[in-house]
Amino acid sequence: MSNQRKEGSALALLPLGVFLILFIGSGVISGDFYKMPTLVAFIISTAVAFLFNRKVDFNTKLEVFCKGGGNKDIILMLLIFLFAGAFSGVAKAMGGADAVVSLGLSVVPANLLITGLFVIGCFISISMGTSVGTIAAIGPIGVAIASKTGMPVALVLGAVVGGAMFGDNLSMISDTTIAATKTQGCEMRDKFKVNFAIVLPAAIITIILLTVMTKGYIVESNDTYNVELIKVLPYILVLVGAILGANVFLLLGGGVIFAGVVGIVTGSLDLFGVISAISEGMSGMFELCMISVVVGGMVELIKFNGGIDFVLNFIQTRIKNKKGAEFGIAALVSVVDLCTANNTIAIVMAGPLAKNIADEYDIDARKSASILDIFSSVWQGIIPYGAQLLTAAGLAGISPFEIIKYLYYPILMFVCGVLAISFGLPKLKLLEKKSAEIA
């Protein structure tokens, strides 16, 4: 296969620019980032994408849009949204979220609650392999903790998103790990070792930062917390199942059923109350589902019109040496993720070209796979129009932009990734020697 790539068209990226102008511009001018509904902004941007390629008839463009919106990764993501919404709705309706908060507040000092939430998020996401599912599952707990402790809800959700992105990047069952290793030709366990060595400092520093940042907050109420352990059990089920590597759909589906049973047994809900809670939980995810479909279709149109080819070609022509090649791979997947708002799709699209670059400049496949996964996860956890921040912000009814300044882990992951490339870390031969000694 030829390594030549079409030059593409920079103008094809205009729809993304239109969205940013509409969404960010209206927020800056009005002071309210909800003045321009996200879905409306994306629909207008998509309409702009339809204006390109006048030689192609409208029906063909519509087929391209539907292909993107119906991408299997997007459909799977929508199902996760709905299952997570159902679990969150039932667990909250039967008092589970309040029970977890009460348990936490009665056992753990307030200044350690958010640190604990980050660590729990790390374990859940690395076990489930999904950042969105993790955010949807533990986000409501974080919001409740914020309301009872007086901590900024954006800070709490920043910790939740950070923990979710930890596992999204590292999980052996994450789509990003599978895509990165398959496109680069290495084993998942080998990529995990290299990837983990790069991002571990970011996780440790995040734990320290969160502990320091929340040190001054105390519980505003002097209430004696009535801990109902039975209502905590659905969350324990999800946590244990995630650690054991259960399928995310079976896990969340089982969580919904178990939470419903607990609600009925404790008298918090009846059967129709459970059904109503499931419906309300799913309804809360409907707008996010529609946004995901529209974004998927718009990105496919941008790709069809040559926007992604332009980005890929622009980066490839500016690589000069091995270190530059690694930075090129990082920039490549970063820009594609910024354009697609989906780190799995970004890796799938950038992966083949990254493999060509890695082969040409003798970059270890484990390193190139790690770079792809790290930098796609960095931006996926930061962009305000990505599913992760939209989900987190939606749970608290705040703007995604309010959370960005508290995204310590994704930002530190970016710093660690840059340092790893700059100083040639980790030393792979030394890493192999240590692994052999442990074995």
Contacts in CASP RR format, 6 or more apart in sequence:
PFRMAT RR
TARGET T0000
AUTHOR 0000-0000-0000
METHOD contacts of the structure
MODEL  1
MSNQRKEGSALALLPLGVFLILFIGSGVISGDFYKMPTLVAFIISTAVAF
LFNRKVDFNTKLEVFCKGGGNKDIILMLLIFLFAGAFSGVAKAMGGADAV
VSLGLSVVPANLLITGLFVIGCFISISMGTSVGTIAAIGPIGVAIASKTG
MPVALVLGAVVGGAMFGDNLSMISDTTIAATKTQGCEMRDKFKVNFAIVL
PAAIITIILLTVMTKGYIVESNDTYNVELIKVLPYILVLVGAILGANVFL
LLGGGVIFAGVVGIVTGSLDLFGVISAISEGMSGMFELCMISVVVGGMVE
LIKFNGGIDFVLNFIQTRIKNKKGAEFGIAALVSVVDLCTANNTIAIVMA
GPLAKNIADEYDIDARKSASILDIFSSVWQGIIPYGAQLLTAAGLAGISP
FEIIKYLYYPILMFVCGVLAISFGLPKLKLLEKKSAEIA
3 356 0 8 1.000
5 309 0 8 1.000
5 312 0 8 1.000
5 313 0 8 1.000
5 316 0 8 1.000
5 353 0 8 1.000
6 306 0 8 1.000
6 309 0 8 1.000
6 313 0 8 1.000
7 309 0 8 1.000
7 310 0 8 1.000
7 313 0 8 1.000
8 306 0 8 1.000
8 307 0 8 1.000
8 309 0 8 1.000
8 310 0 8 1.000
8 313 0 8 1.000
9 52 0 8 1.000
9 305 0 8 1.000
9 306 0 8 1.000
9 307 0 8 1.000
9 309 0 8 1.000
9 310 0 8 1.000
10 307 0 8 1.000
10 310 0 8 1.000
11 52 0 8 1.000
12 49 0 8 1.000
12 52 0 8 1.000
12 302 0 8 1.000
12 305 0 8 1.000
12 306 0 8 1.000
12 307 0 8 1.000
12 310 0 8 1.000
13 302 0 8 1.000
13 307 0 8 1.000
13 310 0 8 1.000
13 311 0 8 1.000
13 339 0 8 1.000
14 48 0 8 1.000
15 45 0 8 1.000
15 46 0 8 1.000
15 48 0 8 1.000
15 49 0 8 1.000
15 298 0 8 1.000
15 301 0 8 1.000
15 302 0 8 1.000
16 45 0 8 1.000
16 302 0 8 1.000
16 338 0 8 1.000
16 339 0 8 1.000
17 45 0 8 1.000
18 44 0 8 1.000
18 45 0 8 1.000
18 48 0 8 1.000
19 41 0 8 1.000
19 42 0 8 1.000
19 44 0 8 1.000
19 45 0 8 1.000
19 385 0 8 1.000
22 36 0 8 1.000
22 41 0 8 1.000
22 44 0 8 1.000
22 45 0 8 1.000
23 33 0 8 1.000
23 36 0 8 1.000
23 38 0 8 1.000
23 41 0 8 1.000
23 384 0 8 1.000
23 385 0 8 1.000
24 33 0 8 1.000
25 36 0 8 1.000
26 33 0 8 1.000
26 35 0 8 1.000
26 36 0 8 1.000
27 33 0 8 1.000
27 35 0 8 1.000
27 36 0 8 1.000
33 399 0 8 1.000
33 400 0 8 1.000
33 401 0 8 1.000
34 399 0 8 1.000
38 287 0 8 1.000
38 291 0 8 1.000
38 385 0 8 1.000
38 390 0 8 1.000
39 287 0 8 1.000
39 290 0 8 1.000
39 291 0 8 1.000
39 294 0 8 1.000
42 291 0 8 1.000
42 294 0 8 1.000
42 295 0 8 1.000
42 298 0 8 1.000
42 385 0 8 1.000
43 294 0 8 1.000
45 298 0 8 1.000
46 65 0 8 1.000
46 294 0 8 1.000
46 297 0 8 1.000
46 298 0 8 1.000
46 301 0 8 1.000
49 298 0 8 1.000
49 301 0 8 1.000
49 302 0 8 1.000
49 305 0 8 1.000
50 58 0 8 1.000
50 61 0 8 1.000
50 65 0 8 1.000
50 301 0 8 1.000
52 301 0 8 1.000
52 305 0 8 1.000
53 61 0 8 1.000
53 304 0 8 1.000
53 305 0 8 1.000
61 301 0 8 1.000
61 304 0 8 1.000
64 297 0 8 1.000
64 300 0 8 1.000
64 301 0 8 1.000
64 304 0 8 1.000
65 297 0 8 1.000
65 298 0 8 1.000
65 300 0 8 1.000
65 301 0 8 1.000
66 297 0 8 1.000
67 297 0 8 1.000
67 300 0 8 1.000
68 74 0 8 1.000
68 296 0 8 1.000
68 297 0 8 1.000
68 299 0 8 1.000
68 300 0 8 1.000
69 292 0 8 1.000
69 293 0 8 1.000
69 294 0 8 1.000
69 296 0 8 1.000
69 297 0 8 1.000
69 300 0 8 1.000
70 293 0 8 1.000
70 296 0 8 1.000
70 297 0 8 1.000
71 296 0 8 1.000
71 300 0 8 1.000
71 345 0 8 1.000
73 175 0 8 1.000
73 342 0 8 1.000
73 344 0 8 1.000
73 345 0 8 1.000
74 292 0 8 1.000
74 293 0 8 1.000
74 296 0 8 1.000
74 342 0 8 1.000
77 132 0 8 1.000
77 292 0 8 1.000
77 342 0 8 1.000
77 387 0 8 1.000
78 289 0 8 1.000
78 292 0 8 1.000
78 293 0 8 1.000
79 249 0 8 1.000
80 130 0 8 1.000
80 132 0 8 1.000
80 133 0 8 1.000
80 136 0 8 1.000
80 248 0 8 1.000
80 249 0 8 1.000
80 252 0 8 1.000
81 132 0 8 1.000
81 136 0 8 1.000
81 285 0 8 1.000
81 288 0 8 1.000
81 289 0 8 1.000
81 292 0 8 1.000
81 387 0 8 1.000
81 391 0 8 1.000
82 282 0 8 1.000
82 285 0 8 1.000
82 289 0 8 1.000
83 248 0 8 1.000
83 249 0 8 1.000
83 252 0 8 1.000
83 253 0 8 1.000
83 256 0 8 1.000
84 132 0 8 1.000
84 133 0 8 1.000
84 136 0 8 1.000
84 137 0 8 1.000
84 252 0 8 1.000
84 285 0 8 1.000
85 136 0 8 1.000
85 281 0 8 1.000
85 282 0 8 1.000
85 284 0 8 1.000
85 285 0 8 1.000
86 252 0 8 1.000
86 253 0 8 1.000
86 256 0 8 1.000
86 278 0 8 1.000
86 281 0 8 1.000
86 282 0 8 1.000
87 136 0 8 1.000
87 137 0 8 1.000
87 234 0 8 1.000
87 238 0 8 1.000
87 252 0 8 1.000
87 253 0 8 1.000
87 255 0 8 1.000
87 256 0 8 1.000
87 259 0 8 1.000
88 136 0 8 1.000
88 137 0 8 1.000
88 139 0 8 1.000
88 140 0 8 1.000
88 281 0 8 1.000
88 395 0 8 1.000
89 277 0 8 1.000
89 278 0 8 1.000
89 280 0 8 1.000
89 281 0 8 1.000
90 234 0 8 1.000
90 255 0 8 1.000
90 256 0 8 1.000
90 259 0 8 1.000
90 260 0 8 1.000
90 263 0 8 1.000
90 269 0 8 1.000
90 274 0 8 1.000
90 277 0 8 1.000
90 278 0 8 1.000
90 281 0 8 1.000
91 97 0 8 1.000
91 140 0 8 1.000
91 234 0 8 1.000
91 235 0 8 1.000
91 255 0 8 1.000
91 259 0 8 1.000
92 140 0 8 1.000
92 277 0 8 1.000
93 263 0 8 1.000
93 268 0 8 1.000
93 269 0 8 1.000
93 273 0 8 1.000
93 274 0 8 1.000
93 276 0 8 1.000
93 277 0 8 1.000
93 280 0 8 1.000
94 231 0 8 1.000
94 259 0 8 1.000
94 260 0 8 1.000
94 262 0 8 1.000
94 263 0 8 1.000
94 266 0 8 1.000
94 268 0 8 1.000
94 269 0 8 1.000
94 274 0 8 1.000
94 277 0 8 1.000
95 228 0 8 1.000
95 231 0 8 1.000
95 263 0 8 1.000
95 268 0 8 1.000
96 228 0 8 1.000
96 231 0 8 1.000
96 232 0 8 1.000
96 234 0 8 1.000
96 235 0 8 1.000
96 259 0 8 1.000
97 140 0 8 1.000
97 141 0 8 1.000
97 144 0 8 1.000
98 144 0 8 1.000
98 231 0 8 1.000
99 227 0 8 1.000
99 228 0 8 1.000
99 229 0 8 1.000
99 231 0 8 1.000
99 232 0 8 1.000
100 141 0 8 1.000
100 144 0 8 1.000
100 231 0 8 1.000
100 232 0 8 1.000
100 235 0 8 1.000
101 141 0 8 1.000
101 142 0 8 1.000
101 144 0 8 1.000
101 145 0 8 1.000
101 148 0 8 1.000
102 225 0 8 1.000
102 226 0 8 1.000
102 227 0 8 1.000
102 228 0 8 1.000
103 225 0 8 1.000
103 227 0 8 1.000
103 229 0 8 1.000
103 232 0 8 1.000
104 113 0 8 1.000
105 113 0 8 1.000
105 145 0 8 1.000
105 148 0 8 1.000
105 149 0 8 1.000
105 219 0 8 1.000
105 225 0 8 1.000
106 225 0 8 1.000
106 227 0 8 1.000
108 116 0 8 1.000
110 149 0 8 1.000
110 151 0 8 1.000
110 214 0 8 1.000
110 217 0 8 1.000
110 218 0 8 1.000
110 219 0 8 1.000
111 211 0 8 1.000
111 214 0 8 1.000
111 215 0 8 1.000
111 216 0 8 1.000
111 217 0 8 1.000
111 218 0 8 1.000
112 211 0 8 1.000
112 214 0 8 1.000
113 145 0 8 1.000
113 149 0 8 1.000
113 214 0 8 1.000
114 145 0 8 1.000
114 151 0 8 1.000
114 155 0 8 1.000
114 156 0 8 1.000
114 159 0 8 1.000
114 210 0 8 1.000
114 213 0 8 1.000
114 214 0 8 1.000
115 159 0 8 1.000
115 207 0 8 1.000
115 210 0 8 1.000
115 211 0 8 1.000
115 214 0 8 1.000
117 138 0 8 1.000
117 141 0 8 1.000
117 142 0 8 1.000
117 145 0 8 1.000
117 156 0 8 1.000
117 159 0 8 1.000
117 160 0 8 1.000
118 159 0 8 1.000
118 160 0 8 1.000
118 162 0 8 1.000
118 163 0 8 1.000
118 206 0 8 1.000
118 207 0 8 1.000
118 210 0 8 1.000
118 409 0 8 1.000
119 163 0 8 1.000
119 207 0 8 1.000
120 138 0 8 1.000
120 239 0 8 1.000
121 134 0 8 1.000
121 138 0 8 1.000
121 160 0 8 1.000
121 162 0 8 1.000
121 163 0 8 1.000
121 164 0 8 1.000
121 166 0 8 1.000
121 167 0 8 1.000
122 163 0 8 1.000
122 166 0 8 1.000
122 167 0 8 1.000
122 203 0 8 1.000
123 239 0 8 1.000
123 242 0 8 1.000
123 243 0 8 1.000
124 134 0 8 1.000
124 137 0 8 1.000
124 138 0 8 1.000
124 164 0 8 1.000
124 238 0 8 1.000
124 239 0 8 1.000
124 242 0 8 1.000
124 243 0 8 1.000
125 131 0 8 1.000
125 134 0 8 1.000
125 163 0 8 1.000
125 164 0 8 1.000
125 165 0 8 1.000
125 166 0 8 1.000
125 167 0 8 1.000
125 168 0 8 1.000
125 171 0 8 1.000
126 166 0 8 1.000
126 167 0 8 1.000
126 170 0 8 1.000
126 171 0 8 1.000
127 171 0 8 1.000
127 241 0 8 1.000
127 242 0 8 1.000
127 243 0 8 1.000
127 244 0 8 1.000
127 245 0 8 1.000
127 246 0 8 1.000
128 134 0 8 1.000
128 171 0 8 1.000
128 173 0 8 1.000
128 242 0 8 1.000
128 245 0 8 1.000
128 246 0 8 1.000
128 248 0 8 1.000
128 251 0 8 1.000
129 167 0 8 1.000
129 168 0 8 1.000
129 171 0 8 1.000
129 173 0 8 1.000
129 174 0 8 1.000
129 175 0 8 1.000
129 248 0 8 1.000
130 168 0 8 1.000
130 174 0 8 1.000
130 248 0 8 1.000
131 161 0 8 1.000
131 164 0 8 1.000
131 165 0 8 1.000
131 167 0 8 1.000
131 168 0 8 1.000
131 380 0 8 1.000
131 381 0 8 1.000
131 388 0 8 1.000
132 164 0 8 1.000
132 387 0 8 1.000
132 388 0 8 1.000
132 391 0 8 1.000
133 164 0 8 1.000
133 248 0 8 1.000
133 252 0 8 1.000
133 391 0 8 1.000
134 160 0 8 1.000
134 163 0 8 1.000
134 164 0 8 1.000
134 167 0 8 1.000
134 168 0 8 1.000
135 160 0 8 1.000
135 161 0 8 1.000
135 164 0 8 1.000
135 388 0 8 1.000
135 391 0 8 1.000
135 392 0 8 1.000
135 395 0 8 1.000
136 285 0 8 1.000
136 391 0 8 1.000
136 395 0 8 1.000
137 235 0 8 1.000
137 238 0 8 1.000
137 252 0 8 1.000
138 160 0 8 1.000
139 157 0 8 1.000
139 160 0 8 1.000
139 392 0 8 1.000
139 395 0 8 1.000
140 395 0 8 1.000
141 235 0 8 1.000
142 153 0 8 1.000
142 156 0 8 1.000
142 157 0 8 1.000
142 160 0 8 1.000
143 153 0 8 1.000
143 156 0 8 1.000
143 157 0 8 1.000
143 395 0 8 1.000
143 396 0 8 1.000
145 151 0 8 1.000
145 156 0 8 1.000
146 152 0 8 1.000
146 153 0 8 1.000
146 155 0 8 1.000
146 156 0 8 1.000
146 396 0 8 1.000
147 153 0 8 1.000
148 219 0 8 1.000
148 220 0 8 1.000
148 221 0 8 1.000
149 217 0 8 1.000
149 218 0 8 1.000
149 219 0 8 1.000
149 220 0 8 1.000
150 217 0 8 1.000
150 220 0 8 1.000
151 214 0 8 1.000
151 217 0 8 1.000
152 406 0 8 1.000
153 396 0 8 1.000
153 398 0 8 1.000
154 396 0 8 1.000
154 398 0 8 1.000
154 402 0 8 1.000
154 403 0 8 1.000
154 405 0 8 1.000
154 406 0 8 1.000
155 213 0 8 1.000
155 214 0 8 1.000
155 406 0 8 1.000
157 392 0 8 1.000
157 393 0 8 1.000
157 395 0 8 1.000
157 396 0 8 1.000
157 398 0 8 1.000
157 403 0 8 1.000
157 406 0 8 1.000
158 392 0 8 1.000
158 403 0 8 1.000
158 406 0 8 1.000
158 407 0 8 1.000
158 408 0 8 1.000
159 210 0 8 1.000
159 406 0 8 1.000
159 408 0 8 1.000
160 392 0 8 1.000
161 381 0 8 1.000
161 388 0 8 1.000
161 389 0 8 1.000
161 392 0 8 1.000
161 403 0 8 1.000
161 407 0 8 1.000
161 409 0 8 1.000
161 410 0 8 1.000
162 206 0 8 1.000
162 381 0 8 1.000
162 407 0 8 1.000
162 408 0 8 1.000
162 409 0 8 1.000
162 410 0 8 1.000
163 409 0 8 1.000
164 388 0 8 1.000
165 377 0 8 1.000
165 378 0 8 1.000
165 380 0 8 1.000
165 381 0 8 1.000
165 388 0 8 1.000
165 409 0 8 1.000
165 410 0 8 1.000
165 413 0 8 1.000
166 199 0 8 1.000
166 203 0 8 1.000
166 409 0 8 1.000
167 174 0 8 1.000
168 174 0 8 1.000
168 176 0 8 1.000
168 343 0 8 1.000
168 377 0 8 1.000
168 380 0 8 1.000
169 176 0 8 1.000
169 177 0 8 1.000
169 195 0 8 1.000
169 199 0 8 1.000
169 373 0 8 1.000
169 374 0 8 1.000
169 377 0 8 1.000
169 413 0 8 1.000
170 177 0 8 1.000
170 192 0 8 1.000
170 195 0 8 1.000
170 196 0 8 1.000
170 199 0 8 1.000
171 177 0 8 1.000
172 188 0 8 1.000
172 189 0 8 1.000
172 192 0 8 1.000
173 245 0 8 1.000
175 344 0 8 1.000
176 343 0 8 1.000
176 344 0 8 1.000
176 347 0 8 1.000
176 373 0 8 1.000
176 376 0 8 1.000
176 377 0 8 1.000
177 188 0 8 1.000
177 191 0 8 1.000
177 192 0 8 1.000
177 373 0 8 1.000
178 188 0 8 1.000
179 344 0 8 1.000
179 347 0 8 1.000
179 348 0 8 1.000
179 351 0 8 1.000
179 372 0 8 1.000
180 191 0 8 1.000
180 347 0 8 1.000
180 351 0 8 1.000
180 369 0 8 1.000
180 370 0 8 1.000
180 372 0 8 1.000
180 373 0 8 1.000
181 187 0 8 1.000
181 188 0 8 1.000
181 191 0 8 1.000
181 369 0 8 1.000
183 347 0 8 1.000
183 348 0 8 1.000
183 351 0 8 1.000
183 352 0 8 1.000
183 354 0 8 1.000
183 355 0 8 1.000
183 369 0 8 1.000
183 372 0 8 1.000
184 191 0 8 1.000
184 351 0 8 1.000
184 354 0 8 1.000
184 355 0 8 1.000
184 358 0 8 1.000
184 365 0 8 1.000
184 366 0 8 1.000
184 368 0 8 1.000
184 369 0 8 1.000
184 372 0 8 1.000
185 355 0 8 1.000
185 365 0 8 1.000
185 369 0 8 1.000
186 365 0 8 1.000
186 366 0 8 1.000
186 369 0 8 1.000
190 366 0 8 1.000
191 366 0 8 1.000
191 369 0 8 1.000
191 370 0 8 1.000
191 373 0 8 1.000
193 366 0 8 1.000
193 431 0 8 1.000
193 435 0 8 1.000
194 364 0 8 1.000
194 366 0 8 1.000
194 367 0 8 1.000
194 369 0 8 1.000
194 370 0 8 1.000
194 426 0 8 1.000
194 428 0 8 1.000
194 431 0 8 1.000
195 369 0 8 1.000
195 370 0 8 1.000
195 373 0 8 1.000
195 374 0 8 1.000
197 425 0 8 1.000
197 426 0 8 1.000
197 431 0 8 1.000
198 370 0 8 1.000
198 374 0 8 1.000
198 416 0 8 1.000
198 417 0 8 1.000
198 420 0 8 1.000
198 425 0 8 1.000
198 426 0 8 1.000
199 374 0 8 1.000
199 413 0 8 1.000
199 416 0 8 1.000
199 417 0 8 1.000
201 412 0 8 1.000
201 416 0 8 1.000
202 409 0 8 1.000
202 412 0 8 1.000
202 413 0 8 1.000
202 415 0 8 1.000
202 416 0 8 1.000
203 409 0 8 1.000
205 408 0 8 1.000
205 412 0 8 1.000
206 408 0 8 1.000
206 409 0 8 1.000
206 412 0 8 1.000
209 408 0 8 1.000
210 408 0 8 1.000
228 266 0 8 1.000
230 262 0 8 1.000
230 265 0 8 1.000
230 266 0 8 1.000
231 262 0 8 1.000
231 263 0 8 1.000
231 266 0 8 1.000
231 268 0 8 1.000
233 258 0 8 1.000
233 262 0 8 1.000
234 255 0 8 1.000
234 258 0 8 1.000
234 259 0 8 1.000
234 260 0 8 1.000
234 262 0 8 1.000
237 254 0 8 1.000
237 255 0 8 1.000
237 258 0 8 1.000
238 251 0 8 1.000
238 252 0 8 1.000
238 255 0 8 1.000
241 251 0 8 1.000
242 251 0 8 1.000
256 278 0 8 1.000
260 269 0 8 1.000
260 274 0 8 1.000
260 277 0 8 1.000
262 268 0 8 1.000
263 269 0 8 1.000
263 274 0 8 1.000
264 270 0 8 1.000
264 271 0 8 1.000
264 274 0 8 1.000
269 277 0 8 1.000
288 387 0 8 1.000
288 390 0 8 1.000
288 391 0 8 1.000
288 394 0 8 1.000
291 390 0 8 1.000
292 387 0 8 1.000
295 341 0 8 1.000
295 342 0 8 1.000
295 385 0 8 1.000
296 340 0 8 1.000
296 342 0 8 1.000
299 339 0 8 1.000
299 340 0 8 1.000
299 341 0 8 1.000
299 342 0 8 1.000
299 345 0 8 1.000
302 308 0 8 1.000
302 339 0 8 1.000
303 309 0 8 1.000
303 349 0 8 1.000
307 339 0 8 1.000
308 336 0 8 1.000
308 339 0 8 1.000
308 349 0 8 1.000
311 332 0 8 1.000
311 335 0 8 1.000
311 336 0 8 1.000
311 339 0 8 1.000
312 332 0 8 1.000
312 336 0 8 1.000
312 350 0 8 1.000
312 353 0 8 1.000
315 328 0 8 1.000
315 331 0 8 1.000
315 332 0 8 1.000
315 335 0 8 1.000
316 332 0 8 1.000
316 353 0 8 1.000
316 357 0 8 1.000
318 328 0 8 1.000
319 325 0 8 1.000
319 328 0 8 1.000
319 357 0 8 1.000
319 361 0 8 1.000
321 361 0 8 1.000
322 361 0 8 1.000
322 362 0 8 1.000
322 363 0 8 1.000
323 421 0 8 1.000
323 422 0 8 1.000
323 424 0 8 1.000
324 361 0 8 1.000
325 357 0 8 1.000
325 358 0 8 1.000
325 360 0 8 1.000
325 361 0 8 1.000
325 363 0 8 1.000
326 361 0 8 1.000
326 363 0 8 1.000
326 367 0 8 1.000
326 368 0 8 1.000
326 371 0 8 1.000
326 421 0 8 1.000
327 421 0 8 1.000
328 357 0 8 1.000
329 350 0 8 1.000
329 354 0 8 1.000
329 357 0 8 1.000
329 358 0 8 1.000
329 363 0 8 1.000
329 368 0 8 1.000
329 371 0 8 1.000
329 372 0 8 1.000
330 371 0 8 1.000
330 374 0 8 1.000
330 375 0 8 1.000
330 417 0 8 1.000
330 418 0 8 1.000
330 421 0 8 1.000
332 350 0 8 1.000
332 353 0 8 1.000
332 354 0 8 1.000
332 357 0 8 1.000
333 346 0 8 1.000
333 347 0 8 1.000
333 350 0 8 1.000
333 351 0 8 1.000
333 354 0 8 1.000
333 371 0 8 1.000
333 372 0 8 1.000
333 375 0 8 1.000
333 376 0 8 1.000
334 375 0 8 1.000
334 376 0 8 1.000
334 378 0 8 1.000
334 379 0 8 1.000
336 345 0 8 1.000
336 346 0 8 1.000
336 349 0 8 1.000
336 350 0 8 1.000
336 376 0 8 1.000
337 343 0 8 1.000
337 346 0 8 1.000
337 375 0 8 1.000
337 376 0 8 1.000
337 379 0 8 1.000
337 380 0 8 1.000
337 383 0 8 1.000
338 379 0 8 1.000
338 383 0 8 1.000
339 346 0 8 1.000
340 346 0 8 1.000
340 349 0 8 1.000
341 380 0 8 1.000
341 383 0 8 1.000
341 385 0 8 1.000
341 386 0 8 1.000
341 387 0 8 1.000
342 380 0 8 1.000
342 387 0 8 1.000
343 373 0 8 1.000
343 376 0 8 1.000
343 377 0 8 1.000
343 379 0 8 1.000
343 380 0 8 1.000
346 376 0 8 1.000
346 380 0 8 1.000
347 372 0 8 1.000
347 373 0 8 1.000
347 376 0 8 1.000
350 372 0 8 1.000
350 376 0 8 1.000
351 372 0 8 1.000
354 368 0 8 1.000
354 371 0 8 1.000
354 372 0 8 1.000
355 368 0 8 1.000
357 363 0 8 1.000
357 368 0 8 1.000
358 364 0 8 1.000
358 365 0 8 1.000
358 367 0 8 1.000
358 368 0 8 1.000
364 428 0 8 1.000
366 428 0 8 1.000
367 428 0 8 1.000
371 417 0 8 1.000
371 421 0 8 1.000
374 413 0 8 1.000
374 416 0 8 1.000
374 417 0 8 1.000
375 414 0 8 1.000
375 417 0 8 1.000
377 410 0 8 1.000
377 413 0 8 1.000
378 410 0 8 1.000
378 411 0 8 1.000
378 413 0 8 1.000
378 414 0 8 1.000
380 386 0 8 1.000
380 388 0 8 1.000
381 388 0 8 1.000
381 389 0 8 1.000
381 407 0 8 1.000
381 410 0 8 1.000
382 389 0 8 1.000
382 404 0 8 1.000
382 407 0 8 1.000
382 410 0 8 1.000
382 411 0 8 1.000
383 389 0 8 1.000
384 390 0 8 1.000
384 399 0 8 1.000
384 400 0 8 1.000
384 401 0 8 1.000
384 404 0 8 1.000
385 400 0 8 1.000
386 400 0 8 1.000
389 400 0 8 1.000
389 403 0 8 1.000
389 404 0 8 1.000
390 400 0 8 1.000
392 400 0 8 1.000
392 403 0 8 1.000
393 399 0 8 1.000
393 400 0 8 1.000
393 402 0 8 1.000
393 403 0 8 1.000
419 425 0 8 1.000
420 426 0 8 1.000
END
